[in-house]
Amino acid sequence: MPLISGIMLDNISICAGRRAIEIIRDEGLDLSRVKVLAGASGSAKFLVLTGIDRVLISLFKNRTDPLYLIGTSIGAFRMAAFCQKDPLAAIGTLEKEYIAQQYNLRPTREEVSLETKRILDAYIDDKEIADILNHPFMKIGFLSNKCKGFLKHDHLFLQWLGLTLAAGVNLLSRNRLGHFLERALFCGPGTPPPFASMDQFPMNRYDLTPSNFKSALLSSGSIPAAMEGVCDIEGAPGLFRDGGILDYHLDIPFLPNSDGLVLYPHFYEKITPGWFDKGLHRKPAPRHMENVVLVAPSKKFVNHLPFRKIPDRKDFTTFKGKDEQRRTYWRIVLEKNVLLGDQFFEAVQSGKIRQIVKPL
């Protein structure tokens, strides 16, 4: 791997789609070309990315052109941190409060929902939501899912029945999930984002306001069966659940017919389209990935983490009744993820990204 200022760039992996890799190999990563910033679902996995997030906050701070943000679940939570007056403090609080989660040995859906609301309240001040929505250049957007059929019921048996049926039809065709779920795109005021025309599934676009922001954001991360659905969203009737069900890693037309770039800090070198695709090895549509620049931890980096893995939601089960052990593990990941930010910064600023970028 290339050596830059004494730093080996072997802890990050940078992959790019067909158009993006041509641009980067020709001119490096010109951040003015970046039109969209994306964040995937992944619960505790986000703890490996906040070093990169902090570098991006610094790199984008003097921007004036619009930057459209799109995320699902924890990806949406990260996007909400980016848009705050003090995004570094917001990221820090999100990390701290997420790690601080604590549950009974058998947590109820109500308990998990209340803990998630606590996290939102800790890092998003209600008085600052109007400023988030009217950020000078960051245009927030995130995805949730309006539920149909059995999935809109609170009864756990009916929810699992709906999930089982949805998983079954997904085996035949991902497009059939539209019978169970409707995309909900929540956007701030102003010009619709470039991805607002996505049409693989039925979709409605809803305006974000200070009074519906937190409930809409909560819905984007409301994991089915593990949390309560959200049905009190002003201006958006119906019951909503986790945006990652349909859009786990965002297989969407980010920038149709554009030479701009999509910057996508991600947990992995691959993208899994939907929640039900995790065991199917289903790949995203190549046309959706053409403009994407994906930045992820390398296998080498992950192998040097405790347990040789990045944090995930299963850690709550693995460390059940041992919260301090889990917190210690997660804090070590935070200490180490600074290296990912440093190496991404070096790759961009030096231009060596042109040599290390790989096809997505």
C-alpha positions in Angstrom: 0.0 0.0 0.0 1.2 3.6 -0.6 3.0 5.4 2.1 1.9 9.0 2.8 3.6 11.2 5.4 4.7 8.1 7.3 1.2 6.6 7.3 0.3 3.4 5.5 -3.1 3.7 4.0 -4.0 0.1 4.7 -6.7 0.6 7.3 -9.2 2.1 5.0 -10.8 0.8 1.8 -12.1 3.2 -0.8 -14.3 1.8 -3.6 -16.1 3.6 -6.3 -18.7 3.0 -9.0 -18.1 3.2 -12.7 -18.4 7.0 -13.2 -16.9 7.8 -9.8 -13.7 5.8 -10.2 -13.0 7.4 -13.6 -13.3 10.9 -12.0 -11.2 10.0 -8.9 -8.4 8.4 -10.9 -8.3 11.4 -13.1 -8.5 14.2 -10.6 -8.7 12.8 -7.1 -11.6 13.5 -4.8 -12.7 17.0 -5.3 -15.2 17.6 -2.5 -17.0 20.3 -4.5 -18.1 17.4 -6.8 -19.8 15.7 -3.8 -23.6 16.4 -4.0 -24.9 13.7 -1.7 -23.7 12.3 1.7 -25.2 8.9 2.6 -25.6 6.9 5.8 -26.8 3.3 6.1 -28.7 1.4 8.7 -26.6 -0.6 11.1 -27.2 0.2 14.7 -24.0 0.0 16.7 -21.9 -0.4 13.6 -21.8 3.4 13.3 -19.3 3.5 16.1 -16.6 2.5 13.6 -17.3 5.5 11.3 -17.3 8.6 13.6 -13.6 9.2 13.0 -14.4 9.7 9.3 -17.5 11.7 10.2 -15.4 14.2 12.2 -13.0 14.6 9.3 -15.9 15.2 6.9 -17.3 17.9 9.2 -14.0 19.7 8.9 -13.6 19.2 5.2 -17.1 20.5 4.5 -17.2 23.4 6.9 -16.6 26.2 4.3 -19.0 24.7 1.7 -21.7 26.9 0.2 -23.2 24.6 -2.5 -26.1 22.4 -1.3 -25.1 19.0 0.1 -28.0 16.6 0.2 -28.0 14.1 3.1 -29.9 10.8 3.1 -29.9 8.1 5.7 -31.9 5.3 7.3 -32.0 4.4 11.0 -28.6 5.1 12.6 -27.5 6.6 9.3 -30.3 9.1 9.6 -29.3 9.8 13.2 -25.7 10.6 12.0 -27.1 13.0 9.3 -29.0 14.9 12.0 -25.8 15.4 13.9 -24.0 16.7 10.8 -26.7 19.5 10.4 -26.3 21.0 13.9 -24.5 24.2 14.8 -21.9 22.2 16.6 -21.8 18.9 14.7 -18.6 17.7 16.5 -20.4 18.0 19.9 -23.5 16.4 18.5 -21.5 13.4 17.2 -19.8 13.1 20.6 -23.1 13.1 22.4 -24.6 10.6 20.1 -21.6 8.3 20.7 -21.8 8.8 24.4 -25.5 8.2 24.8 -25.7 5.3 22.4 -22.9 3.5 24.4 -24.7 4.3 27.7 -27.8 2.3 26.7 -28.8 -0.2 29.4 -31.7 -2.7 29.4 -33.4 -5.3 31.5 -32.4 -8.9 30.7 -35.6 -9.1 28.6 -36.3 -5.6 27.4 -39.8 -4.8 26.1 -40.4 -2.9 22.9 -41.6 0.0 25.0 -38.3 0.1 26.9 -36.2 0.1 23.7 -38.3 2.8 22.2 -38.0 5.0 25.3 -34.2 4.5 25.4 -34.0 5.5 21.7 -36.1 8.6 22.5 -33.7 9.4 25.3 -30.7 9.3 22.9 -32.5 11.6 20.4 -33.4 14.1 23.2 -29.8 14.0 24.5 -28.1 15.0 21.2 -30.9 17.1 19.5 -32.1 20.1 21.3 -35.7 20.9 20.4 -34.8 24.6 20.1 -32.2 23.8 17.4 -34.4 21.8 15.1 -35.4 24.8 13.0 -31.7 25.5 12.5 -31.1 21.9 11.4 -33.9 22.2 8.8 -32.5 25.5 7.6 -28.8 24.7 7.6 -26.9 27.0 5.1 -25.9 24.1 2.9 -26.7 20.7 4.4 -30.1 19.6 3.3 -31.3 16.8 5.5 -33.4 13.9 4.3 -34.1 10.4 5.6 -36.2 7.4 4.8 -38.7 5.5 6.9 -41.4 3.0 5.9 -45.2 3.3 6.1 -46.5 -0.2 7.0 -49.3 -2.1 5.3 -51.2 -5.2 6.2 -49.9 -7.3 9.1 -46.9 -5.0 9.5 -49.0 -2.1 10.7 -50.3 -4.1 13.7 -48.8 -3.8 17.2 -49.5 -7.5 18.0 -46.2 -9.2 17.9 -47.5 -12.4 16.3 -49.1 -10.4 13.4 -45.9 -8.4 13.0 -43.8 -11.6 12.7 -46.3 -13.0 10.3 -46.0 -9.9 8.2 -42.2 -10.0 8.3 -42.2 -13.7 7.4 -44.5 -13.1 4.4 -42.4 -10.1 3.3 -39.2 -12.2 3.5 -40.9 -14.9 1.4 -42.0 -12.6 -1.4 -38.5 -10.9 -1.3 -37.0 -14.3 -2.3 -39.0 -14.1 -5.5 -38.6 -10.4 -6.2 -37.5 -7.4 -4.1 -40.0 -5.3 -6.0 -42.9 -7.2 -4.4 -42.1 -5.7 -1.0 -44.2 -2.7 -2.1 -47.3 -4.8 -1.1 -46.1 -4.6 2.5 -44.3 -1.2 2.8 -44.4 2.2 1.3 -41.3 4.4 1.3 -41.5 7.6 3.3 -39.0 10.2 2.3 -38.8 13.0 4.9 -37.1 16.1 3.7 -36.3 19.6 4.9 -37.7 22.7 3.2 -36.5 23.9 -0.2 -35.7 22.2 -3.5 -36.4 18.4 -3.5 -33.3 16.3 -3.3 -31.9 14.6 -6.5 -33.1 11.2 -5.2 -36.7 12.3 -4.7 -37.8 10.6 -7.9 -37.0 7.1 -6.8 -39.8 4.8 -7.8 -38.9 1.2 -7.2 -41.5 1.1 -4.5 -44.6 3.2 -3.7 -43.4 6.4 -2.1 -44.7 9.6 -0.5 -42.5 12.6 0.3 -43.2 14.4 3.6 -42.1 17.8 4.8 -40.0 18.0 8.0 -40.9 20.6 10.5 -39.7 21.4 14.0 -42.9 19.7 15.4 -42.5 16.4 13.5 -38.7 16.1 13.2 -38.0 13.8 16.1 -40.9 11.5 15.6 -40.0 11.1 11.9 -36.4 10.5 12.8 -37.4 8.0 15.5 -39.5 6.1 12.9 -36.5 5.7 10.7 -34.8 3.7 13.4 -37.8 1.8 14.8 -36.7 -1.8 14.4 -39.8 -4.1 13.8 -40.6 -6.5 16.6 -37.9 -4.9 18.7 -39.4 -1.5 19.0 -42.8 0.2 18.8 -44.0 1.6 15.5 -44.4 5.4 15.3 -47.8 6.7 14.4 -47.9 10.2 15.8 -46.0 11.9 13.0 -47.6 15.3 12.2 -48.4 15.5 8.5 -47.7 11.8 7.9 -50.7 9.6 8.7 -50.2 5.9 9.3 -47.8 3.7 11.2 -44.1 3.9 10.3 -41.2 1.5 11.0 -37.4 1.3 10.3 -36.3 2.8 7.0 -33.7 0.0 6.7 -36.4 -2.6 6.0 -36.6 -1.5 2.4 -33.4 0.5 2.2 -30.9 -1.2 4.5 -27.8 0.1 2.7 -29.5 2.5 0.2 -29.8 1.0 -3.2 -31.4 4.1 -4.7 -30.8 6.5 -7.6 -28.8 9.0 -5.6 -27.8 11.2 -8.6 -29.6 10.3 -11.8 -28.0 11.8 -14.9 -25.3 13.7 -13.0 -21.5 13.9 -12.9 -21.6 14.7 -9.2 -20.5 12.2 -6.6 -22.1 10.4 -3.6 -19.8 10.1 -0.6 -20.7 7.1 1.4 -18.9 6.2 4.7 -19.9 2.6 5.2 -19.2 -0.3 7.5 -18.4 -2.7 4.7 -17.0 -2.8 1.2 -20.3 -4.1 -0.1 -23.9 -2.8 -0.2 -26.9 -5.0 0.8 -30.0 -3.5 -0.7 -32.7 -4.4 1.9 -33.1 -5.9 5.4 -34.3 -9.2 4.0 -31.3 -9.5 1.6 -28.7 -9.9 4.3 -28.4 -13.7 3.7 -29.2 -13.6 0.0 -26.0 -12.0 -1.4 -28.2 -9.7 -3.5 -26.3 -6.9 -5.1 -27.4 -3.3 -5.7 -28.4 -2.0 -9.1 -25.1 -1.0 -10.9 -26.8 2.1 -12.3 -27.5 3.3 -8.7 -23.8 2.8 -7.7 -22.2 4.6 -10.7 -21.5 7.9 -8.8 -20.8 6.3 -5.4 -17.6 6.7 -3.5 -17.6 4.2 -0.6 -15.2 4.6 2.4 -15.0 1.6 4.7 -12.7 0.1 7.3 -10.3 -2.5 5.8 -10.2 -6.1 6.8 -6.9 -5.4 8.5 -8.4 -2.7 10.6 -11.3 -4.9 11.7 -9.0 -7.7 12.5 -7.2 -5.5 15.0 -10.4 -4.6 16.9 -11.5 -6.5 20.0 -13.2 -9.7 18.9 -12.0 -8.9 15.4 -15.4 -7.3 14.5 -17.0 -4.0 14.5 -19.8 -3.4 17.1 -23.3 -4.5 16.2 -26.8 -4.9 17.7 -26.0 -8.5 18.7 -23.6 -7.2 21.3 -26.6 -6.3 23.5 -27.3 -10.1 23.7 -23.6 -11.2 23.8 -23.0 -8.8 26.7 -26.4 -9.2 28.4 -25.9 -8.3 32.1 -22.3 -7.2 31.3 -23.0 -3.7 30.1 -19.6 -2.3 31.3 -17.7 -4.9 29.3 -19.7 -3.9 26.2 -19.1 -0.2 26.8 -15.4 -0.8 27.2 -15.3 -2.7 23.9 -17.2 0.0 22.1 -15.0 2.8 23.6 -11.9 1.0 22.3 -13.5 1.1 18.8 -14.0 4.8 19.1 -10.4 5.3 20.1 -9.2 3.3 17.1 -11.6 4.8 14.5 -9.6 8.1 14.7 -7.1 6.3 12.5 -9.7 5.8 9.7 -10.4 9.5 9.7 -6.7 10.3 9.6 -6.1 8.0 6.7 -9.1 9.2 4.7 -7.9 12.8 5.2 -4.4 11.9 4.0 -5.7 10.0 1.0 -7.9 13.0 -0.1 -5.5 15.8 0.7 -2.4 14.1 -0.9 -4.2 12.9 -4.0 -3.1 9.3 -3.2 -6.8 8.3 -3.3 -6.2 8.1 -7.1 -4.0 5.1 -6.6 -5.8 3.2 -3.8 -9.4 3.5 -5.1 -10.9 0.2 -6.2 -14.0 -0.7 -8.3 -17.2 -1.0 -6.2 
